[in-house]
Amino acid sequence: MNALMNQLAKAQTYGDEPRAFSNQGTLRRLAINDSGFVFDPVSGDSFTVNDTGIAVLRRLQEQCTLQETVHAISQSYDVDTRHAERDILDFIVQLRKHHK
């Protein structure tokens, strides 16, 4: 539980929901293709993600809540919600750390 709380503390919060970027405009402008290539046309930065990363990024772009995202990922990939939430929060922290 402490690890989850630490991850939540690292992620920027908006209400009770962590957001991947301090500026949602940055998130919305990301181009994501079906093979996992992600490109920011403003900064020129790019990175790749797996299928789960694609699903999480697209849900974040749609401004889904953490709980909505966790539910969708746990259903799509047949994982329990606790593990899905932990992994999604870790992914958000990594996005913020490497792509601001």
C-alpha positions as CSV (number, residue, x, y, z in Angstrom):
1,M,0.0,0.0,0.0
2,N,2.9,2.4,0.7
3,A,4.3,1.9,-2.8
4,L,0.9,2.9,-4.2
5,M,0.7,6.0,-2.0
6,N,4.2,7.0,-3.1
7,Q,3.3,6.6,-6.8
8,L,0.2,8.7,-6.2
9,A,2.3,11.4,-4.5
10,K,4.7,11.5,-7.4
11,A,1.9,11.8,-10.0
12,Q,0.4,15.3,-10.4
13,T,-3.1,15.2,-9.1
14,Y,-6.2,17.0,-10.4
15,G,-8.8,16.5,-7.8
16,D,-8.3,12.8,-6.9
17,E,-7.2,11.8,-10.4
18,P,-3.5,11.6,-11.4
19,R,-2.8,13.1,-14.8
20,A,0.1,12.1,-16.9
21,F,1.2,15.6,-17.8
22,S,1.0,19.0,-16.1
23,N,-0.5,20.4,-19.3
24,Q,-3.3,18.3,-20.8
25,G,-2.6,20.0,-24.1
26,T,0.7,18.1,-24.3
27,L,-1.1,14.8,-23.8
28,R,-3.8,15.6,-26.4
29,R,-1.3,16.6,-29.1
30,L,0.5,13.3,-29.0
31,A,0.2,11.2,-32.1
32,I,-0.1,7.5,-31.3
33,N,-0.1,4.9,-34.0
34,D,-1.4,1.3,-33.7
35,S,2.1,-0.1,-33.5
36,G,2.9,2.0,-30.3
37,F,4.9,4.8,-31.8
38,V,4.2,8.0,-30.0
39,F,5.2,11.4,-31.4
40,D,5.0,14.9,-30.0
41,P,4.8,17.2,-33.0
42,V,5.7,20.3,-31.0
43,S,8.9,19.0,-29.2
44,G,9.9,16.4,-31.8
45,D,10.2,13.8,-29.0
46,S,9.1,10.3,-29.7
47,F,8.9,7.0,-27.8
48,T,7.3,3.6,-28.1
49,V,4.8,1.8,-25.9
50,N,3.3,-1.7,-25.9
51,D,-0.4,-2.5,-26.5
52,T,-1.3,-1.8,-22.9
53,G,0.6,1.6,-23.1
54,I,-1.4,2.5,-26.2
55,A,-4.7,1.7,-24.4
56,V,-3.7,3.7,-21.3
57,L,-2.5,6.7,-23.4
58,R,-5.6,6.8,-25.4
59,R,-7.8,6.7,-22.3
60,L,-5.7,9.5,-20.8
61,Q,-6.2,11.6,-23.9
62,E,-9.9,11.1,-23.6
63,Q,-9.6,12.3,-20.0
64,C,-10.9,9.1,-18.5
65,T,-10.6,8.8,-14.7
66,L,-8.1,6.5,-13.1
67,Q,-10.9,4.2,-12.1
68,E,-12.3,4.1,-15.6
69,T,-8.9,3.3,-17.0
70,V,-8.2,0.7,-14.4
71,H,-11.5,-1.0,-15.1
72,A,-11.0,-1.0,-18.9
73,I,-7.4,-2.3,-18.6
74,S,-8.3,-5.0,-16.1
75,Q,-11.2,-6.2,-18.3
76,S,-9.2,-6.1,-21.6
77,Y,-6.1,-7.8,-20.3
78,D,-7.7,-10.0,-17.6
79,V,-5.6,-8.7,-14.7
80,D,-6.9,-7.9,-11.2
81,T,-7.7,-4.2,-10.6
82,R,-5.0,-3.8,-7.9
83,H,-2.3,-4.8,-10.3
84,A,-3.7,-2.8,-13.1
85,E,-3.9,0.3,-11.0
86,R,-0.3,-0.1,-9.7
87,D,1.0,-0.5,-13.3
88,I,-1.0,2.4,-14.7
89,L,0.2,4.7,-11.9
90,D,3.8,3.6,-12.6
91,F,3.3,4.3,-16.3
92,I,1.9,7.8,-15.5
93,V,4.9,8.5,-13.3
94,Q,7.3,7.4,-16.0
95,L,5.5,9.5,-18.6
96,R,5.8,12.6,-16.4
97,K,9.5,11.8,-15.6
98,H,10.5,11.4,-19.3
99,H,8.1,13.6,-21.2
100,K,7.1,16.9,-19.7
